Amino acid sequence: MKIQKFILSAVLMTQPLVVLAVEAASEARLDEVAAKGRMVMPFNLEQTMHVFSKTKQGGVQQVIAKDPSNKAQISLIKEHLGKIYTDFNAQNYSDPEKIHGADMPGLIALQNAKPEELSLQYQDLSNGAEITYTAKKTELITAIHQWFDAQLSDHARHSTMHRTHHMRHMQQEK
């Protein structure tokens, strides 16, 4: 038990190092993205958190309510990620483009991916929802990682790279 607590403490202490690996956008850019995000995302950014976990085959994007009892925000998160999942399966990435711009890293590769090259899986969570992105081509996996990094930068006030979640997925893929 002591070893597990030590490992958990070590992981939590290194978490800020992982987050710092992606440089936050300027304050002006963060304000711009937050304003555009309010027009696309129905949930309150201050009451939610975007969590990005890179994996060997792509990654996992979560949006979770900071307060797990906030049913209204959780419902809005599920509604939005469900829409994103449907849109992305139809190769419609217009919502991220509205928020981040057409030159968002990784976006063009995702838009151009053939359905058999990129698999998406939606899942409800008790405190939000998640989409898992799985690809086989190295270029597309790289694009997913670049896209996650761009979101981490642009949503720096409301996002994190969840290292323990990331490590769990990496272990499952071995």
C-alpha angles and dihedrals in degrees: 000000000000090000091053091050090048092050092047090049091049092050093048092048091054094047094091090053091058093047091050090056088080112058115229117240120250118282089253091053092047090052091047093049092046091052093048090043091058088060093053107029115062096203127082111261091208091058097045141053131216111218120195121192119183117212134185089259100038124294153271124257117197133179113195136177114247088219108051090202093058097105093174093059092042090053091050091048092052091047092051098044089046089055092046090050091051092044094048092049086056088049090248109142095161095122096060088042090054090053104035104022134249091281094060108140112260095009099106092050090051092047091051097044115117116236091250090053098055125042121193127194124189123205133179115228126198089247100031137316143283141209121208116208116203126182135165100202115086091220092056094046088052090050091052090051092048090048091051091048091051090052092047089053097044095042095039092137092052106029144066141181103241103219098187091048089047092050092049092054092046090054092048091054095056 
